[in-house]
Amino acid sequence: MTHDEIFAKVQEVLVDALGVDDDEVTPTATLTGDLGAESIDFLDIVFRLEKAFDIKISQGELFPDNVLQNAEYVQDGKVTDKGLTELKARMPHADFSEFEQDPDVNKVGEIFTVEAVVKFVEAKLG
């Protein structure tokens, strides 16, 4: 599948899972901030991606869990260097360039863009 074909399917999954319009699901749209996804929605998104692409996604593989609850990884409301290293290792599909400038724990959701999901699926299919 091409990048555009994967994007189109991911877009369809997100439209169905989140009840948003096609034109809202752009590559740079964040799942939580722009598309209004909540934690419960991530389970639905993973399920729908598995079905749409016939892939298996392990728990915490697409959206890492337990990183932000670890005191080694978050201190004073900021993701530590060690936490950033862990997030990057678990999310090679995401772009951390902006987040690294201000690793505020409340901005972690900005990492979860539509493009990050597309790159994740590409890697799974590859």
matplotlib code that plots the C-alpha trace (Angstrom):
import matplotlib.pyplot as plt

x = [0.0, 1.1, 1.4, -1.7, -3.7, -2.7, -3.6, -7.1, -7.8, -6.5, -8.6, -11.7, -10.9, -10.6, -13.8, -15.7, -14.1, -14.3, -17.3, -15.3, -15.5, -13.0, -11.5, -10.7, -8.4, -5.3, -1.7, -0.9, -4.1, -3.6, -5.9, -6.7, -6.4, -7.8, -10.0, -11.2, -10.1, -10.3, -8.4, -11.3, -11.3, -7.7, -8.9, -11.5, -9.0, -6.5, -9.4, -10.5, -6.9, -6.3, -9.5, -8.9, -5.3, -5.5, -2.6, -2.2, -1.3, -0.1, -1.3, 0.8, 2.4, 0.8, 0.0, 2.5, 1.0, 2.6, 5.3, 3.8, 3.0, 6.7, 8.5, 11.8, 10.1, 8.1, 9.3, 7.8, 5.3, 8.0, 9.0, 12.6, 15.4, 15.1, 11.3, 11.8, 14.3, 11.7, 8.9, 11.1, 12.0, 8.4, 7.1, 9.6, 6.7, 6.2, 7.8, 9.2, 10.9, 8.4, 7.7, 11.4, 11.4, 8.9, 8.4, 5.4, 3.5, 0.2, 1.5, 2.2, -1.0, 0.5, 2.8, -0.2, -0.8, -2.6, 0.7, 2.2, -0.6, 0.0, 3.7, 3.0, 0.7, 3.3, 5.9, 3.5, 2.7, 6.4]
y = [0.0, 3.5, 6.2, 7.9, 4.7, 4.1, 7.7, 7.3, 4.2, 5.7, 8.8, 6.6, 4.8, 8.1, 9.5, 6.4, 6.1, 9.8, 11.1, 13.8, 15.0, 13.9, 17.3, 17.5, 14.4, 16.0, 14.7, 17.3, 17.0, 15.7, 12.9, 14.5, 18.3, 18.6, 15.5, 15.2, 11.7, 10.6, 7.6, 5.2, 6.2, 4.9, 1.3, 1.7, 3.2, 0.3, -2.2, -0.5, -0.2, -3.9, -4.7, -2.3, -3.3, -6.9, -6.3, -7.1, -4.2, -5.2, -3.2, -0.1, -0.5, 2.4, 4.6, 3.8, 3.3, 3.7, 6.1, 9.2, 7.6, 6.7, 9.2, 8.6, 9.8, 12.8, 15.4, 18.7, 18.4, 17.9, 14.7, 14.0, 13.2, 9.6, 9.8, 11.3, 8.6, 6.0, 7.6, 7.9, 4.2, 3.2, 5.6, 5.7, 6.7, 10.0, 13.4, 14.8, 17.9, 20.4, 18.5, 18.4, 22.3, 22.2, 18.7, 19.7, 16.5, 18.2, 18.5, 14.8, 14.6, 16.8, 13.9, 11.7, 13.1, 11.5, 11.3, 9.4, 6.8, 6.5, 6.0, 3.4, 1.4, 1.7, 0.1, -2.6, -3.4, -3.2]
z = [0.0, -0.7, 1.9, 0.5, 0.5, 4.2, 5.0, 3.4, 5.5, 8.7, 7.9, 7.5, 10.8, 12.7, 11.1, 12.2, 15.7, 16.6, 14.7, 13.0, 9.4, 6.7, 6.3, 10.0, 9.7, 8.3, 8.7, 11.3, 13.3, 16.8, 18.0, 21.4, 20.7, 17.2, 16.9, 20.5, 21.2, 24.8, 26.4, 25.8, 22.1, 21.8, 22.4, 19.7, 17.3, 17.8, 17.3, 14.1, 12.7, 13.4, 11.4, 8.6, 7.9, 9.1, 11.7, 15.4, 17.7, 21.2, 24.2, 24.6, 21.2, 19.3, 22.4, 25.2, 28.6, 32.0, 30.8, 32.3, 35.6, 36.2, 38.5, 36.6, 33.4, 34.7, 37.3, 38.1, 35.3, 32.6, 30.8, 31.8, 29.3, 30.3, 29.8, 26.4, 25.4, 26.5, 24.5, 21.4, 21.7, 22.0, 19.4, 16.5, 14.3, 16.1, 15.6, 18.9, 17.5, 18.8, 22.1, 22.9, 23.0, 25.9, 27.3, 29.4, 30.4, 29.4, 25.8, 25.3, 23.3, 20.6, 19.7, 18.7, 15.2, 12.3, 10.5, 13.4, 13.1, 9.4, 9.9, 12.6, 10.2, 7.4, 9.7, 10.8, 7.1, 6.1]

ax = plt.figure().add_subplot(projection="3d")
ax.plot(x, y, z, "-o")
ax.set_aspect("equal")
plt.show()
